[in-house]
Amino acid sequence: MASIEERVETLITPKVESLGYNIYDVQYAKEGKDYFLRIFIDKKEGIDLNDCEKVSNEINSILDEADYIKEQYFLEVSSPGIERILRKEKHLKEALGKEIEINLFKQVKSKKQFTGILEEFNEEEITLTQSEQNETIQIDRKNISLMKLKYNW
């Protein structure tokens, strides 16, 4: 059976795309005593508050009618941001050749954080080239707690 996130994404994608946006990601999480359904939308020109409000208003009734989520939850619609989280294969494909930051559960080479250019990936590993060390490193995907695009401010 598909997860709530997958079911919600499948349900709302046609409406969101008809409004001119793409769904970047859907996350359903419990934080403390509260549940959150987060919809991250994107478009080439970028996302502003009006875009988020428009999508939220359009999908609210669709979500209520489908009634996939039995608990009370907060709906949040937002941009994935400049330093967007990389959770799906499609996110990694878009990030190939770009600088990313990876946080680990367990240390590798005495470090729990790596930054470098995403060279390639498969189901088991991520390959980064670290420019400062001029070194390529393979990281086990099971050890990754967070991956995101790196923006140099």
VMD Tcl script that builds the backbone (N, CA, C; Angstrom):
set m [mol new atoms 459]
animate dup $m
set s [atomselect $m all]
$s set {name element resname resid chain x y z} {
  {N N MET 1 A 0.843 -1.193 0.000}
  {CA C MET 1 A 0.000 0.000 0.000}
  {C C MET 1 A 0.884 1.251 0.000}
  {N N ALA 2 A 0.486 2.222 -0.747}
  {CA C ALA 2 A 1.255 3.459 -0.857}
  {C C ALA 2 A 1.182 4.247 0.455}
  {N N SER 3 A 2.236 5.002 0.728}
  {CA C SER 3 A 2.264 5.833 1.927}
  {C C SER 3 A 1.288 7.001 1.775}
  {N N ILE 4 A 0.987 7.647 2.886}
  {CA C ILE 4 A 0.126 8.833 2.845}
  {C C ILE 4 A 0.734 9.872 1.916}
  {N N GLU 5 A 2.043 10.052 2.003}
  {CA C GLU 5 A 2.715 11.038 1.158}
  {C C GLU 5 A 2.497 10.736 -0.328}
  {N N GLU 6 A 2.686 9.472 -0.707}
  {CA C GLU 6 A 2.515 9.083 -2.114}
  {C C GLU 6 A 1.064 9.237 -2.554}
  {N N ARG 7 A 0.136 8.847 -1.713}
  {CA C ARG 7 A -1.287 8.959 -2.058}
  {C C ARG 7 A -1.703 10.414 -2.215}
  {N N VAL 8 A -1.236 11.270 -1.306}
  {CA C VAL 8 A -1.559 12.700 -1.384}
  {C C VAL 8 A -0.957 13.306 -2.649}
  {N N GLU 9 A 0.299 12.969 -2.946}
  {CA C GLU 9 A 0.942 13.520 -4.142}
  {C C GLU 9 A 0.181 13.121 -5.407}
  {N N THR 10 A -0.195 11.863 -5.499}
  {CA C THR 10 A -0.959 11.389 -6.663}
  {C C THR 10 A -2.307 12.112 -6.760}
  {N N LEU 11 A -2.947 12.310 -5.621}
  {CA C LEU 11 A -4.264 12.956 -5.582}
  {C C LEU 11 A -4.214 14.407 -6.048}
  {N N ILE 12 A -3.240 15.168 -5.551}
  {CA C ILE 12 A -3.254 16.617 -5.802}
  {C C ILE 12 A -2.452 17.050 -7.019}
  {N N THR 13 A -1.619 16.184 -7.577}
  {CA C THR 13 A -0.777 16.569 -8.710}
  {C C THR 13 A -1.562 17.171 -9.878}
  {N N PRO 14 A -2.658 16.556 -10.328}
  {CA C PRO 14 A -3.373 17.163 -11.464}
  {C C PRO 14 A -3.835 18.597 -11.183}
  {N N LYS 15 A -4.354 18.864 -9.989}
  {CA C LYS 15 A -4.830 20.209 -9.650}
  {C C LYS 15 A -3.665 21.183 -9.575}
  {N N VAL 16 A -2.581 20.785 -8.914}
  {CA C VAL 16 A -1.425 21.668 -8.758}
  {C C VAL 16 A -0.818 21.993 -10.124}
  {N N GLU 17 A -0.690 20.990 -10.975}
  {CA C GLU 17 A -0.138 21.230 -12.322}
  {C C GLU 17 A -1.068 22.095 -13.158}
  {N N SER 18 A -2.380 21.945 -12.994}
  {CA C SER 18 A -3.330 22.779 -13.752}
  {C C SER 18 A -3.211 24.251 -13.361}
  {N N LEU 19 A -2.672 24.514 -12.163}
  {CA C LEU 19 A -2.462 25.891 -11.708}
  {C C LEU 19 A -1.108 26.444 -12.163}
  {N N GLY 20 A -0.283 25.589 -12.798}
  {CA C GLY 20 A 0.999 26.040 -13.326}
  {C C GLY 20 A 2.196 25.751 -12.428}
  {N N TYR 21 A 2.037 24.852 -11.470}
  {CA C TYR 21 A 3.118 24.528 -10.542}
  {C C TYR 21 A 3.484 23.052 -10.652}
  {N N ASN 22 A 4.650 22.716 -10.114}
  {CA C ASN 22 A 5.079 21.328 -9.974}
  {C C ASN 22 A 5.131 21.001 -8.491}
  {N N ILE 23 A 4.866 19.756 -8.167}
  {CA C ILE 23 A 5.052 19.324 -6.787}
  {C C ILE 23 A 6.490 18.854 -6.665}
  {N N TYR 24 A 7.233 19.494 -5.784}
  {CA C TYR 24 A 8.613 19.086 -5.535}
  {C C TYR 24 A 8.639 17.923 -4.552}
  {N N ASP 25 A 7.823 18.018 -3.503}
  {CA C ASP 25 A 7.815 16.971 -2.492}
  {C C ASP 25 A 6.561 17.091 -1.638}
  {N N VAL 26 A 6.222 15.986 -0.979}
  {CA C VAL 26 A 5.146 15.932 0.000}
  {C C VAL 26 A 5.706 15.237 1.230}
  {N N GLN 27 A 5.517 15.864 2.384}
  {CA C GLN 27 A 5.993 15.263 3.631}
  {C C GLN 27 A 4.868 15.272 4.651}
  {N N TYR 28 A 4.705 14.143 5.322}
  {CA C TYR 28 A 3.730 14.030 6.400}
  {C C TYR 28 A 4.499 13.634 7.647}
  {N N ALA 29 A 4.411 14.458 8.692}
  {CA C ALA 29 A 5.229 14.217 9.872}
  {C C ALA 29 A 4.488 14.578 11.150}
  {N N LYS 30 A 4.835 13.873 12.201}
  {CA C LYS 30 A 4.353 14.209 13.533}
  {C C LYS 30 A 5.475 14.919 14.252}
  {N N GLU 31 A 5.169 16.083 14.778}
  {CA C GLU 31 A 6.151 16.863 15.531}
  {C C GLU 31 A 5.502 17.218 16.862}
  {N N GLY 32 A 6.036 16.641 17.925}
  {CA C GLY 32 A 5.385 16.802 19.228}
  {C C GLY 32 A 4.042 16.106 19.173}
  {N N LYS 33 A 3.002 16.815 19.538}
  {CA C LYS 33 A 1.660 16.222 19.493}
  {C C LYS 33 A 0.926 16.529 18.185}
  {N N ASP 34 A 1.523 17.326 17.338}
  {CA C ASP 34 A 0.855 17.784 16.117}
  {C C ASP 34 A 1.347 17.049 14.870}
  {N N TYR 35 A 0.437 16.921 13.897}
  {CA C TYR 35 A 0.754 16.350 12.591}
  {C C TYR 35 A 0.788 17.475 11.557}
  {N N PHE 36 A 1.723 17.350 10.602}
  {CA C PHE 36 A 1.872 18.344 9.547}
  {C C PHE 36 A 1.906 17.652 8.192}
  {N N LEU 37 A 1.137 18.190 7.248}
  {CA C LEU 37 A 1.212 17.772 5.855}
  {C C LEU 37 A 1.838 18.942 5.111}
  {N N ARG 38 A 3.053 18.719 4.615}
  {CA C ARG 38 A 3.786 19.781 3.933}
  {C C ARG 38 A 3.860 19.477 2.445}
  {N N ILE 39 A 3.398 20.431 1.666}
  {CA C ILE 39 A 3.416 20.330 0.211}
  {C C ILE 39 A 4.412 21.373 -0.288}
  {N N PHE 40 A 5.454 20.916 -0.975}
  {CA C PHE 40 A 6.456 21.828 -1.523}
  {C C PHE 40 A 6.209 21.961 -3.020}
  {N N ILE 41 A 5.963 23.193 -3.453}
  {CA C ILE 41 A 5.664 23.460 -4.863}
  {C C ILE 41 A 6.798 24.269 -5.482}
  {N N ASP 42 A 6.881 24.187 -6.810}
  {CA C ASP 42 A 7.945 24.887 -7.503}
  {C C ASP 42 A 7.464 25.296 -8.888}
  {N N LYS 43 A 8.114 26.286 -9.442}
  {CA C LYS 43 A 7.956 26.676 -10.847}
  {C C LYS 43 A 9.208 27.433 -11.243}
  {N N LYS 44 A 9.445 27.515 -12.516}
  {CA C LYS 44 A 10.687 28.095 -13.040}
  {C C LYS 44 A 10.960 29.497 -12.495}
  {N N GLU 45 A 9.924 30.315 -12.363}
  {CA C GLU 45 A 10.082 31.702 -11.926}
  {C C GLU 45 A 10.250 31.840 -10.424}
  {N N GLY 46 A 10.076 30.740 -9.688}
  {CA C GLY 46 A 10.148 30.796 -8.230}
  {C C GLY 46 A 8.763 30.885 -7.619}
  {N N ILE 47 A 8.706 30.761 -6.320}
  {CA C ILE 47 A 7.450 30.708 -5.576}
  {C C ILE 47 A 7.389 31.866 -4.596}
  {N N ASP 48 A 6.204 32.480 -4.489}
  {CA C ASP 48 A 6.008 33.508 -3.469}
  {C C ASP 48 A 4.794 33.133 -2.608}
  {N N LEU 49 A 4.503 33.952 -1.638}
  {CA C LEU 49 A 3.425 33.672 -0.690}
  {C C LEU 49 A 2.073 33.526 -1.385}
  {N N ASN 50 A 1.822 34.331 -2.414}
  {CA C ASN 50 A 0.544 34.237 -3.140}
  {C C ASN 50 A 0.388 32.880 -3.822}
  {N N ASP 51 A 1.483 32.346 -4.348}
  {CA C ASP 51 A 1.449 31.022 -4.971}
  {C C ASP 51 A 1.062 29.964 -3.941}
  {N N CYS 52 A 1.671 30.051 -2.774}
  {CA C CYS 52 A 1.394 29.068 -1.714}
  {C C CYS 52 A -0.059 29.141 -1.262}
  {N N GLU 53 A -0.559 30.354 -1.106}
  {CA C GLU 53 A -1.949 30.538 -0.688}
  {C C GLU 53 A -2.912 30.000 -1.747}
  {N N LYS 54 A -2.624 30.276 -3.000}
  {CA C LYS 54 A -3.461 29.814 -4.104}
  {C C LYS 54 A -3.559 28.287 -4.135}
  {N N VAL 55 A -2.420 27.617 -4.031}
  {CA C VAL 55 A -2.400 26.152 -4.055}
  {C C VAL 55 A -3.104 25.603 -2.816}
  {N N SER 56 A -2.820 26.178 -1.663}
  {CA C SER 56 A -3.451 25.717 -0.420}
  {C C SER 56 A -4.976 25.781 -0.528}
  {N N ASN 57 A -5.483 26.891 -1.009}
  {CA C ASN 57 A -6.937 27.050 -1.145}
  {C C ASN 57 A -7.534 26.033 -2.111}
  {N N GLU 58 A -6.811 25.724 -3.177}
  {CA C GLU 58 A -7.318 24.808 -4.193}
  {C C GLU 58 A -7.276 23.336 -3.777}
  {N N ILE 59 A -6.296 22.957 -2.958}
  {CA C ILE 59 A -6.169 21.534 -2.616}
  {C C ILE 59 A -6.845 21.166 -1.300}
  {N N ASN 60 A -7.192 22.156 -0.494}
  {CA C ASN 60 A -7.776 21.887 0.817}
  {C C ASN 60 A -9.027 21.015 0.728}
  {N N SER 61 A -9.951 21.384 -0.133}
  {CA C SER 61 A -11.204 20.617 -0.245}
  {C C SER 61 A -10.960 19.232 -0.849}
  {N N ILE 62 A -9.984 19.124 -1.751}
  {CA C ILE 62 A -9.646 17.824 -2.343}
  {C C ILE 62 A -9.138 16.877 -1.262}
  {N N LEU 63 A -8.269 17.397 -0.392}
  {CA C LEU 63 A -7.730 16.588 0.703}
  {C C LEU 63 A -8.817 16.196 1.699}
  {N N ASP 64 A -9.702 17.149 2.010}
  {CA C ASP 64 A -10.793 16.859 2.952}
  {C C ASP 64 A -11.716 15.780 2.400}
  {N N GLU 65 A -12.023 15.879 1.123}
  {CA C GLU 65 A -12.932 14.914 0.500}
  {C C GLU 65 A -12.315 13.510 0.448}
  {N N ALA 66 A -11.028 13.426 0.131}
  {CA C ALA 66 A -10.361 12.120 0.049}
  {C C ALA 66 A -10.223 11.484 1.431}
  {N N ASP 67 A -10.043 12.309 2.453}
  {CA C ASP 67 A -9.985 11.855 3.846}
  {C C ASP 67 A -8.935 10.761 4.075}
  {N N TYR 68 A -7.745 10.933 3.475}
  {CA C TYR 68 A -6.658 9.969 3.650}
  {C C TYR 68 A -6.062 10.020 5.056}
  {N N ILE 69 A -6.124 11.198 5.660}
  {CA C ILE 69 A -5.474 11.404 6.962}
  {C C ILE 69 A -6.552 11.514 8.029}
  {N N LYS 70 A -6.542 10.568 8.932}
  {CA C LYS 70 A -7.587 10.515 9.961}
  {C C LYS 70 A -7.326 11.485 11.108}
  {N N GLU 71 A -6.043 11.737 11.417}
  {CA C GLU 71 A -5.700 12.655 12.497}
  {C C GLU 71 A -5.912 14.101 12.035}
  {N N GLN 72 A -6.103 14.987 13.017}
  {CA C GLN 72 A -6.127 16.410 12.702}
  {C C GLN 72 A -4.705 16.812 12.323}
  {N N TYR 73 A -4.546 17.619 11.279}
  {CA C TYR 73 A -3.214 18.017 10.834}
  {C C TYR 73 A -3.221 19.452 10.346}
  {N N PHE 74 A -2.046 20.014 10.264}
  {CA C PHE 74 A -1.854 21.352 9.715}
  {C C PHE 74 A -1.336 21.208 8.298}
  {N N LEU 75 A -1.958 21.905 7.358}
  {CA C LEU 75 A -1.515 21.904 5.968}
  {C C LEU 75 A -0.590 23.096 5.760}
  {N N GLU 76 A 0.607 22.823 5.244}
  {CA C GLU 76 A 1.556 23.880 4.919}
  {C C GLU 76 A 1.961 23.729 3.461}
  {N N VAL 77 A 1.855 24.797 2.704}
  {CA C VAL 77 A 2.298 24.810 1.309}
  {C C VAL 77 A 3.418 25.835 1.216}
  {N N SER 78 A 4.562 25.422 0.675}
  {CA C SER 78 A 5.695 26.337 0.593}
  {C C SER 78 A 6.624 25.958 -0.559}
  {N N SER 79 A 7.611 26.800 -0.746}
  {CA C SER 79 A 8.683 26.542 -1.709}
  {C C SER 79 A 9.676 25.578 -1.076}
  {N N PRO 80 A 10.356 24.760 -1.883}
  {CA C PRO 80 A 11.407 23.912 -1.308}
  {C C PRO 80 A 12.640 24.719 -0.910}
  {N N GLY 81 A 12.729 25.976 -1.335}
  {CA C GLY 81 A 13.841 26.837 -0.958}
  {C C GLY 81 A 15.088 26.634 -1.811}
  {N N ILE 82 A 16.056 27.492 -1.605}
  {CA C ILE 82 A 17.305 27.431 -2.370}
  {C C ILE 82 A 18.106 26.195 -1.976}
  {N N GLU 83 A 18.184 25.924 -0.674}
  {CA C GLU 83 A 18.921 24.759 -0.190}
  {C C GLU 83 A 17.928 23.617 0.035}
  {N N ARG 84 A 17.317 23.211 -1.061}
  {CA C ARG 84 A 16.253 22.209 -0.994}
  {C C ARG 84 A 16.769 20.833 -0.611}
  {N N ILE 85 A 15.943 20.137 0.151}
  {CA C ILE 85 A 16.265 18.786 0.595}
  {C C ILE 85 A 16.142 17.834 -0.584}
  {N N LEU 86 A 17.081 16.910 -0.663}
  {CA C LEU 86 A 17.121 15.921 -1.741}
  {C C LEU 86 A 16.682 14.572 -1.160}
  {N N ARG 87 A 15.428 14.189 -1.402}
  {CA C ARG 87 A 14.899 12.942 -0.837}
  {C C ARG 87 A 14.613 11.881 -1.891}
  {N N LYS 88 A 14.318 12.312 -3.092}
  {CA C LYS 88 A 13.864 11.381 -4.131}
  {C C LYS 88 A 14.889 11.262 -5.250}
  {N N GLU 89 A 14.753 10.201 -6.028}
  {CA C GLU 89 A 15.656 9.997 -7.163}
  {C C GLU 89 A 15.601 11.187 -8.114}
  {N N LYS 90 A 14.402 11.729 -8.362}
  {CA C LYS 90 A 14.285 12.870 -9.278}
  {C C LYS 90 A 15.042 14.082 -8.742}
  {N N HIS 91 A 15.095 14.256 -7.418}
  {CA C HIS 91 A 15.849 15.365 -6.831}
  {C C HIS 91 A 17.344 15.177 -7.076}
  {N N LEU 92 A 17.821 13.947 -6.919}
  {CA C LEU 92 A 19.242 13.669 -7.140}
  {C C LEU 92 A 19.621 13.855 -8.602}
  {N N LYS 93 A 18.751 13.440 -9.514}
  {CA C LYS 93 A 19.034 13.631 -10.950}
  {C C LYS 93 A 19.191 15.108 -11.262}
  {N N GLU 94 A 18.305 15.953 -10.690}
  {CA C GLU 94 A 18.376 17.398 -10.917}
  {C C GLU 94 A 19.624 18.013 -10.284}
  {N N ALA 95 A 20.161 17.364 -9.250}
  {CA C ALA 95 A 21.314 17.907 -8.521}
  {C C ALA 95 A 22.661 17.418 -9.058}
  {N N LEU 96 A 22.666 16.507 -10.023}
  {CA C LEU 96 A 23.931 16.028 -10.582}
  {C C LEU 96 A 24.774 17.204 -11.076}
  {N N GLY 97 A 26.041 17.210 -10.693}
  {CA C GLY 97 A 26.941 18.282 -11.099}
  {C C GLY 97 A 26.862 19.527 -10.236}
  {N N LYS 98 A 25.996 19.509 -9.219}
  {CA C LYS 98 A 25.838 20.667 -8.335}
  {C C LYS 98 A 26.424 20.351 -6.970}
  {N N GLU 99 A 26.693 21.414 -6.209}
  {CA C GLU 99 A 27.237 21.237 -4.864}
  {C C GLU 99 A 26.120 20.877 -3.893}
  {N N ILE 100 A 26.368 19.835 -3.109}
  {CA C ILE 100 A 25.396 19.406 -2.111}
  {C C ILE 100 A 26.091 19.233 -0.766}
  {N N GLU 101 A 25.274 19.186 0.268}
  {CA C GLU 101 A 25.759 18.940 1.626}
  {C C GLU 101 A 25.085 17.679 2.138}
  {N N ILE 102 A 25.874 16.811 2.762}
  {CA C ILE 102 A 25.354 15.554 3.284}
  {C C ILE 102 A 25.687 15.462 4.764}
  {N N ASN 103 A 24.676 15.142 5.577}
  {CA C ASN 103 A 24.864 14.863 6.998}
  {C C ASN 103 A 24.691 13.364 7.208}
  {N N LEU 104 A 25.516 12.805 8.093}
  {CA C LEU 104 A 25.520 11.360 8.304}
  {C C LEU 104 A 25.068 10.986 9.710}
  {N N PHE 105 A 24.577 9.751 9.825}
  {CA C PHE 105 A 24.260 9.200 11.137}
  {C C PHE 105 A 25.545 8.829 11.874}
  {N N LYS 106 A 26.478 8.162 11.153}
  {CA C LYS 106 A 27.750 7.705 11.741}
  {C C LYS 106 A 28.908 8.336 10.985}
  {N N GLN 107 A 29.974 8.614 11.698}
  {CA C GLN 107 A 31.148 9.245 11.095}
  {C C GLN 107 A 31.789 8.388 10.007}
  {N N VAL 108 A 32.280 9.083 8.992}
  {CA C VAL 108 A 33.114 8.484 7.943}
  {C C VAL 108 A 34.343 9.378 7.856}
  {N N LYS 109 A 35.516 8.778 7.941}
  {CA C LYS 109 A 36.771 9.550 7.928}
  {C C LYS 109 A 36.746 10.650 8.997}
  {N N SER 110 A 36.224 10.318 10.168}
  {CA C SER 110 A 36.142 11.219 11.332}
  {C C SER 110 A 35.227 12.425 11.120}
  {N N LYS 111 A 34.324 12.334 10.156}
  {CA C LYS 111 A 33.412 13.453 9.882}
  {C C LYS 111 A 31.978 12.950 9.768}
  {N N LYS 112 A 31.030 13.832 10.129}
  {CA C LYS 112 A 29.607 13.505 9.967}
  {C C LYS 112 A 28.947 14.431 8.948}
  {N N GLN 113 A 29.734 15.289 8.307}
  {CA C GLN 113 A 29.184 16.194 7.297}
  {C C GLN 113 A 30.184 16.340 6.154}
  {N N PHE 114 A 29.650 16.247 4.929}
  {CA C PHE 114 A 30.482 16.391 3.731}
  {C C PHE 114 A 29.799 17.355 2.769}
  {N N THR 115 A 30.615 18.132 2.084}
  {CA C THR 115 A 30.132 19.027 1.041}
  {C C THR 115 A 30.953 18.743 -0.211}
  {N N GLY 116 A 30.268 18.673 -1.346}
  {CA C GLY 116 A 30.977 18.439 -2.593}
  {C C GLY 116 A 30.032 18.401 -3.763}
  {N N ILE 117 A 30.592 18.167 -4.929}
  {CA C ILE 117 A 29.814 18.086 -6.162}
  {C C ILE 117 A 29.258 16.669 -6.290}
  {N N LEU 118 A 27.958 16.576 -6.507}
  {CA C LEU 118 A 27.328 15.273 -6.699}
  {C C LEU 118 A 27.718 14.756 -8.081}
  {N N GLU 119 A 28.524 13.718 -8.096}
  {CA C GLU 119 A 29.020 13.151 -9.351}
  {C C GLU 119 A 28.101 12.054 -9.881}
  {N N GLU 120 A 27.661 11.170 -8.986}
  {CA C GLU 120 A 26.767 10.095 -9.394}
  {C C GLU 120 A 26.125 9.481 -8.161}
  {N N PHE 121 A 25.119 8.647 -8.410}
  {CA C PHE 121 A 24.439 7.966 -7.312}
  {C C PHE 121 A 23.798 6.695 -7.846}
  {N N ASN 122 A 23.566 5.775 -6.930}
  {CA C ASN 122 A 22.778 4.585 -7.227}
  {C C ASN 122 A 21.998 4.245 -5.956}
  {N N GLU 123 A 21.382 3.098 -5.914}
  {CA C GLU 123 A 20.562 2.754 -4.754}
  {C C GLU 123 A 21.378 2.631 -3.473}
  {N N GLU 124 A 22.665 2.292 -3.583}
  {CA C GLU 124 A 23.490 2.059 -2.404}
  {C C GLU 124 A 24.371 3.234 -1.999}
  {N N GLU 125 A 24.875 4.000 -2.988}
  {CA C GLU 125 A 25.895 5.004 -2.691}
  {C C GLU 125 A 25.659 6.335 -3.397}
  {N N ILE 126 A 26.260 7.352 -2.794}
  {CA C ILE 126 A 26.343 8.691 -3.373}
  {C C ILE 126 A 27.831 8.961 -3.583}
  {N N THR 127 A 28.205 9.502 -4.738}
  {CA C THR 127 A 29.603 9.839 -5.001}
  {C C THR 127 A 29.743 11.352 -5.090}
  {N N LEU 128 A 30.614 11.890 -4.225}
  {CA C LEU 128 A 30.889 13.328 -4.167}
  {C C LEU 128 A 32.342 13.598 -4.508}
  {N N THR 129 A 32.593 14.723 -5.159}
  {CA C THR 129 A 33.954 15.215 -5.314}
  {C C THR 129 A 34.091 16.440 -4.432}
  {N N GLN 130 A 35.008 16.336 -3.488}
  {CA C GLN 130 A 35.263 17.453 -2.584}
  {C C GLN 130 A 36.362 18.305 -3.184}
  {N N SER 131 A 36.033 19.538 -3.565}
  {CA C SER 131 A 36.989 20.390 -4.279}
  {C C SER 131 A 38.165 20.810 -3.400}
  {N N GLU 132 A 37.918 21.079 -2.116}
  {CA C GLU 132 A 39.003 21.532 -1.242}
  {C C GLU 132 A 40.085 20.457 -1.090}
  {N N GLN 133 A 39.647 19.205 -0.942}
  {CA C GLN 133 A 40.596 18.106 -0.786}
  {C C GLN 133 A 40.953 17.467 -2.125}
  {N N ASN 134 A 40.267 17.873 -3.188}
  {CA C ASN 134 A 40.431 17.267 -4.505}
  {C C ASN 134 A 40.328 15.742 -4.393}
  {N N GLU 135 A 39.270 15.304 -3.714}
  {CA C GLU 135 A 39.087 13.892 -3.404}
  {C C GLU 135 A 37.655 13.473 -3.736}
  {N N THR 136 A 37.515 12.262 -4.244}
  {CA C THR 136 A 36.189 11.695 -4.496}
  {C C THR 136 A 35.885 10.714 -3.374}
  {N N ILE 137 A 34.664 10.783 -2.881}
  {CA C ILE 137 A 34.270 9.917 -1.769}
  {C C ILE 137 A 32.922 9.268 -2.078}
  {N N GLN 138 A 32.797 7.992 -1.711}
  {CA C GLN 138 A 31.531 7.281 -1.827}
  {C C GLN 138 A 30.927 7.190 -0.424}
  {N N ILE 139 A 29.643 7.503 -0.336}
  {CA C ILE 139 A 28.950 7.481 0.949}
  {C C ILE 139 A 27.768 6.522 0.845}
  {N N ASP 140 A 27.672 5.627 1.804}
  {CA C ASP 140 A 26.573 4.666 1.881}
  {C C ASP 140 A 25.270 5.416 2.150}
  {N N ARG 141 A 24.274 5.227 1.302}
  {CA C ARG 141 A 23.018 5.963 1.434}
  {C C ARG 141 A 22.286 5.652 2.733}
  {N N LYS 142 A 22.487 4.461 3.283}
  {CA C LYS 142 A 21.838 4.111 4.551}
  {C C LYS 142 A 22.373 4.948 5.704}
  {N N ASN 143 A 23.551 5.521 5.541}
  {CA C ASN 143 A 24.179 6.334 6.580}
  {C C ASN 143 A 23.830 7.815 6.455}
  {N N ILE 144 A 23.048 8.191 5.457}
  {CA C ILE 144 A 22.739 9.603 5.219}
  {C C ILE 144 A 21.481 10.002 5.983}
  {N N SER 145 A 21.633 11.016 6.840}
  {CA C SER 145 A 20.480 11.528 7.583}
  {C C SER 145 A 19.809 12.688 6.837}
  {N N LEU 146 A 20.590 13.430 6.045}
  {CA C LEU 146 A 20.052 14.581 5.314}
  {C C LEU 146 A 20.953 14.899 4.136}
  {N N MET 147 A 20.321 15.184 2.984}
  {CA C MET 147 A 21.041 15.677 1.803}
  {C C MET 147 A 20.309 16.914 1.319}
  {N N LYS 148 A 21.066 17.952 0.979}
  {CA C LYS 148 A 20.437 19.153 0.445}
  {C C LYS 148 A 21.384 19.874 -0.494}
  {N N LEU 149 A 20.802 20.675 -1.373}
  {CA C LEU 149 A 21.620 21.527 -2.222}
  {C C LEU 149 A 22.352 22.534 -1.349}
  {N N LYS 150 A 23.541 22.875 -1.732}
  {CA C LYS 150 A 24.344 23.845 -0.993}
  {C C LYS 150 A 24.352 25.138 -1.769}
  {N N TYR 151 A 23.990 26.214 -1.111}
  {CA C TYR 151 A 24.033 27.532 -1.724}
  {C C TYR 151 A 25.113 28.326 -1.026}
  {N N ASN 152 A 26.039 28.878 -1.784}
  {CA C ASN 152 A 27.131 29.671 -1.197}
  {C C ASN 152 A 26.698 31.129 -1.078}
  {N N TRP 153 A 26.367 31.472 0.128}
  {CA C TRP 153 A 25.891 32.830 0.423}
  {C C TRP 153 A 27.040 33.744 0.298}
}
mol reanalyze $m
mol bondsrecalc $m
mol representation Tube
mol addrep $m
